[in-house]
Amino acid sequence: MIDPRIENYAEAHSSDHSSVLSELYRETHLKVMHPRMLSGKQQGRFLSMISHMIQPESVLEIGTYTGFSAICLAEGLTKNGKIYTIELDPELEQIASKYFRKAGYEQQIIPYFGDAMNIIPSLDQIFDLVFIDADKENYSNYYHLVFEKIRSGGYILVDNVLWSGKVVEPLKKGDKDTAGIIEFNALVQQDDRVENVLLPLRDGLMLIRKK
Ligand SMILES: C[S@@+](CC[C@H](N)C(=O)[O-])C[C@H]1O[C@@H](n2cnc3c(N)ncnc32)[C@H](O)[C@@H]1O
């Protein structure tokens, strides 16, 4: 959506990520299906920056994939802070766990495997930050499920809210992903319990603060 020259310029003027994240990026592209799902350098640095600003004790991530964004978010955790990250596909456990270890976060990143819709209600924590980056159809459901588990003044970050620009195109029949994202964006916009800003970073990132 953004002129590639501008994207390259922005990336060239942002800090580099760690060598472990470079290695994970490479291994994901070589060995795992759908590597485009990984947050990437620019968004990864943004997640890390936000995490450093919030300095969370407790983070929930919905949609681990190979662990790239979890590691970025872990960079800003407090000393004893934890990230609980949920992934549906158990085949991703090996690569994600390997890189949590390599990055030095094996004690701080707690992976769960299964359907986030079932796992979230079983989590007893109150979160400072939630990152939603899983199946688009369920975005509104995840928002409702996590809302009471976020402290007042806490944050929700939500990926892919522009969905390659499809949110401003006529909705195609049967396109449940786009419909899910449009419904979610409208839900947040109308919710007076929060303040929100939609950033056109990469595929669109919604930043929400619970009042
Ligand atoms: C876009 S990827 C996550 C990318 C990752 N956050 C990153 O930036 O590196 C979305 C992930 O959500 C997972 N997923 C889809 N539906 C899910 C569900 N119901 N519960 C948990 N995870 C789910 C997919 O298997 C996929 O690995």
The ligand as a MOL file (V3000), in Angstrom:
LIG
                    3D

  0  0  0     0  0            999 V3000
M  V30 BEGIN CTAB
M  V30 COUNTS 27 29 0 0 0
M  V30 BEGIN ATOM
M  V30 1 C -0.2340 -13.6150 11.3520 0
M  V30 2 S 0.2620 -15.0420 12.1880 0 CHG=1
M  V30 3 C 1.0040 -14.4040 13.6550 0
M  V30 4 C 2.3080 -13.7180 13.3710 0
M  V30 5 C 3.1200 -13.3700 14.5980 0
M  V30 6 N 2.3270 -12.6180 15.5670 0
M  V30 7 C 4.3020 -12.5390 14.1850 0
M  V30 8 O 4.1560 -11.3390 13.9920 0
M  V30 9 O 5.3890 -13.1000 14.0070 0 CHG=-1
M  V30 10 C -1.2650 -15.6660 12.7820 0
M  V30 11 C -1.1460 -16.9520 13.5770 0
M  V30 12 O -2.4050 -17.1590 14.2640 0
M  V30 13 C -2.6320 -18.5400 14.3490 0
M  V30 14 N -4.0650 -18.7770 14.6190 0
M  V30 15 C -5.0930 -18.7720 13.7410 0
M  V30 16 N -6.2540 -19.0430 14.3550 0
M  V30 17 C -5.9630 -19.2100 15.6690 0
M  V30 18 C -6.7380 -19.5310 16.8300 0
M  V30 19 N -8.0530 -19.7220 16.7350 0
M  V30 20 N -6.1010 -19.6400 18.0100 0
M  V30 21 C -4.7410 -19.4420 18.1060 0
M  V30 22 N -3.9620 -19.1460 17.0480 0
M  V30 23 C -4.5560 -19.0330 15.8360 0
M  V30 24 C -2.1640 -19.0660 12.9930 0
M  V30 25 O -1.8900 -20.4590 13.0580 0
M  V30 26 C -0.9340 -18.2080 12.7360 0
M  V30 27 O 0.2630 -18.8540 13.1310 0
M  V30 END ATOM
M  V30 BEGIN BOND
M  V30 1 1 1 2
M  V30 2 1 2 3
M  V30 3 1 2 10
M  V30 4 1 3 4
M  V30 5 1 4 5
M  V30 6 1 5 6
M  V30 7 1 5 7
M  V30 8 2 7 8
M  V30 9 1 7 9
M  V30 10 1 10 11
M  V30 11 1 11 12
M  V30 12 1 11 26
M  V30 13 1 12 13
M  V30 14 1 13 14
M  V30 15 1 13 24
M  V30 16 1 14 15
M  V30 17 1 14 23
M  V30 18 2 15 16
M  V30 19 1 16 17
M  V30 20 1 17 18
M  V30 21 2 17 23
M  V30 22 1 18 19
M  V30 23 2 18 20
M  V30 24 1 20 21
M  V30 25 2 21 22
M  V30 26 1 22 23
M  V30 27 1 24 25
M  V30 28 1 24 26
M  V30 29 1 26 27
M  V30 END BOND
M  V30 END CTAB
M  END
